[in-house]
């Protein structure tokens, strides 16, 4: 007689549900508000461009619209080398073009240095000669230059719009060295050109020369509507701590008030 063995089902163990505690949220006092940046959806060649402020304002970046040439401040910067790369504008700058002497290689009557520096994008400098067209900025003393900004408008100027710009620095006309070369594709607005030497330091120079090497559509003469020269501003607290440790008897007699 063969016995058939049936396997008894294993007793199921009951595992109690462990209550899951909700995630701990930080208190409102520990949350830092973050600065909201302007939404930039266009490329540097279209509407989003590095721009300069109106006279009397700090230099920043602006977003221009199709219908209005006025500038809207933004917290982002676009470099001319990579339109999709953004960096924070950590350093404050000031415009130092009024401390220099400006000259041009050529100009049409009524379209010279005054129109280039009148803070209006509706006027412009028009050259009258062969390429390259030169703008010379000469300082009385050695000046730190952090960037150069030029305003162009391809929609209005067409073949007069520069397509290649070279920035050179030096002591005088005889020792100028090329610092930056910028290729422009139908620019519309401010073009920001940072200047650094081979060691990635800001340029200190007596002279800056902006050369228009080529124009769009093989144009002969050029239009530049505005040029700004910026120098960095270093924020240092004013203190007398470095002069507080006196050692000579002549100074020590004034340390305490009798």
C-alpha positions in Angstrom: 0.0 0.0 0.0 1.6 3.2 -1.1 0.9 6.3 0.9 0.5 9.6 -0.9 2.1 12.5 1.0 0.7 15.9 0.4 2.8 18.9 1.2 1.2 21.2 3.7 1.2 24.8 2.6 3.7 26.9 4.5 2.3 29.3 7.0 2.3 32.8 5.7 4.1 35.3 7.9 2.3 38.6 8.5 4.6 41.5 8.2 3.1 44.6 9.7 3.1 47.7 7.5 5.7 50.2 8.7 4.3 53.7 8.5 6.4 55.9 6.3 7.1 59.3 7.8 6.5 62.2 5.4 9.7 64.0 4.3 10.7 66.8 6.5 10.4 70.2 4.8 12.6 73.0 5.8 11.1 75.9 7.6 10.3 79.1 5.7 13.1 80.8 7.7 15.7 78.4 6.3 14.7 78.8 2.6 16.8 81.3 0.7 15.0 83.1 -2.1 16.8 82.9 -5.4 17.0 85.7 -7.9 14.9 85.1 -10.9 16.6 85.7 -14.2 15.0 86.9 -17.4 13.9 84.2 -19.8 16.1 84.3 -22.8 14.8 82.3 -25.8 16.5 83.9 -28.8 20.0 83.7 -30.0 22.6 86.4 -29.9 22.1 87.1 -33.6 18.3 87.6 -33.2 16.9 89.4 -30.2 19.0 88.5 -27.2 22.2 90.4 -27.2 24.7 91.8 -24.8 23.8 95.4 -24.3 24.8 98.6 -22.6 22.6 100.7 -20.3 21.4 104.2 -20.8 23.8 107.0 -19.7 24.2 107.0 -15.9 23.3 103.4 -15.4 25.5 100.4 -14.6 26.6 98.2 -17.5 24.5 95.1 -17.8 22.9 92.8 -20.4 19.8 93.7 -22.3 17.1 92.0 -24.3 15.8 93.9 -27.3 12.4 93.4 -28.9 11.5 93.5 -32.5 9.1 96.4 -32.0 11.0 98.5 -29.6 14.7 99.4 -29.6 14.7 100.2 -25.9 16.6 97.8 -23.8 15.2 95.6 -21.1 17.8 94.6 -18.4 18.6 91.0 -17.8 20.8 89.1 -15.4 22.5 86.9 -18.0 25.5 87.6 -20.3 26.2 86.1 -23.7 29.7 86.0 -25.0 30.4 86.6 -28.6 32.4 83.4 -28.9 29.5 81.1 -28.0 26.0 82.6 -28.1 24.6 79.7 -26.1 27.1 80.1 -23.2 26.1 82.3 -20.4 28.1 83.7 -17.5 27.4 85.9 -14.5 28.4 89.5 -14.6 30.3 89.4 -11.4 32.4 92.5 -12.0 31.0 96.0 -12.1 32.3 98.2 -14.9 32.3 101.9 -15.8 32.4 103.6 -19.2 35.8 105.3 -19.7 35.5 106.5 -23.3 35.2 110.1 -22.2 38.7 110.0 -20.8 40.2 109.2 -24.2 40.8 111.0 -27.5 38.9 109.5 -30.4 39.9 109.6 -34.1 38.7 107.9 -37.3 40.4 106.7 -40.4 37.7 108.4 -42.5 34.1 109.6 -42.3 31.4 111.3 -44.3 30.6 114.9 -43.3 28.2 114.8 -40.4 28.8 111.1 -39.6 31.8 111.2 -37.4 32.9 110.8 -33.8 30.1 113.0 -32.4 27.5 110.6 -33.9 29.5 107.6 -32.6 29.4 108.9 -29.0 26.1 110.7 -28.7 24.3 107.8 -26.8 21.8 107.4 -29.6 21.4 104.3 -31.7 19.6 106.3 -34.4 22.8 108.1 -35.5 26.0 106.4 -36.8 29.5 106.8 -38.0 29.9 106.2 -41.8 33.3 105.6 -43.2 34.5 107.1 -46.5 37.5 105.1 -47.8 39.0 101.7 -48.3 39.0 98.8 -45.8 40.0 98.4 -43.1 38.1 101.2 -41.4 39.7 102.3 -38.1 38.4 103.8 -34.8 41.4 104.9 -32.6 40.9 105.5 -28.8 43.9 107.0 -27.1 44.1 107.5 -23.3 46.3 110.0 -21.5 47.4 107.4 -19.0 47.6 103.6 -18.9 44.0 102.3 -18.5 42.5 99.0 -17.6 40.1 98.0 -20.4 37.8 95.0 -19.6 35.6 95.0 -22.8 34.6 96.9 -25.9 30.9 97.1 -27.0 29.7 98.1 -30.4 26.1 98.7 -31.6 25.1 97.6 -35.1 21.8 97.1 -36.9 21.8 94.8 -39.9 18.1 95.5 -40.7 18.8 99.2 -41.2 22.4 99.2 -42.5 22.5 95.9 -44.5 25.8 95.9 -46.5 27.2 98.7 -44.3 27.1 96.3 -41.3 30.5 94.9 -40.2 31.0 91.2 -40.6 34.5 91.0 -39.1 35.9 93.3 -36.3 39.5 93.3 -34.9 40.4 94.9 -31.6 44.0 95.9 -31.1 45.8 97.4 -28.1 49.2 99.0 -27.5 51.1 102.1 -26.5 50.8 103.9 -29.9 50.2 103.2 -33.6 53.6 101.5 -33.9 53.2 98.6 -31.5 49.5 97.7 -31.7 48.8 94.0 -31.1 45.6 92.1 -32.0 43.7 91.0 -28.9 40.4 89.8 -30.4 38.9 89.1 -33.8 35.1 88.7 -33.9 33.0 87.3 -36.8 29.5 88.7 -36.9 26.4 87.2 -38.7 23.8 89.8 -39.3 24.1 91.4 -35.9 21.3 93.5 -34.4 22.1 95.3 -31.2 25.1 95.4 -28.9 28.1 93.1 -29.5 30.2 92.6 -26.4 33.9 91.9 -26.9 35.8 91.0 -23.7 39.5 91.8 -23.7 42.2 89.7 -21.9 45.8 89.0 -22.5 47.6 85.6 -22.9 47.4 85.1 -19.1 43.7 85.7 -19.1 44.2 89.1 -17.3 42.5 92.3 -18.1 44.3 94.5 -20.6 46.1 97.7 -19.5 46.8 99.9 -22.4 47.3 103.5 -23.7 45.5 102.9 -26.9 42.6 100.7 -28.3 42.0 100.4 -32.0 38.8 98.9 -33.4 39.2 97.8 -37.1 36.4 96.9 -39.4 38.0 94.3 -41.6 35.0 93.2 -43.7 31.3 94.1 -44.2 28.3 92.0 -45.1 27.6 91.5 -48.8 31.1 92.7 -49.6 30.2 96.3 -48.7 32.8 99.0 -49.0 31.9 101.5 -46.3 30.7 100.7 -42.8 28.2 101.9 -40.2 28.8 101.7 -36.5 26.1 103.3 -34.3 27.7 103.4 -30.9 31.0 102.3 -29.2 31.5 101.9 -25.5 34.8 101.3 -23.6 34.5 99.6 -20.2 36.9 99.4 -17.3 36.4 97.2 -14.3 35.7 98.7 -10.9 37.2 97.0 -7.8 35.1 97.3 -4.7 37.4 97.7 -1.7 36.3 98.8 1.8 37.9 101.9 3.1 39.7 101.2 6.4 42.6 102.5 8.5 43.5 99.1 10.0 46.6 98.8 7.9 47.9 102.1 9.4 46.9 101.3 13.0 50.1 99.6 14.1 52.4 102.5 14.9 55.9 101.8 16.1 57.7 105.1 16.2 57.7 107.2 19.3 56.4 110.2 17.3 53.3 108.3 16.4 52.8 106.3 19.6 52.3 109.5 21.6 49.0 110.0 19.8 47.7 106.5 20.4 45.8 107.4 23.6 43.8 110.4 24.5 45.0 112.0 27.8 
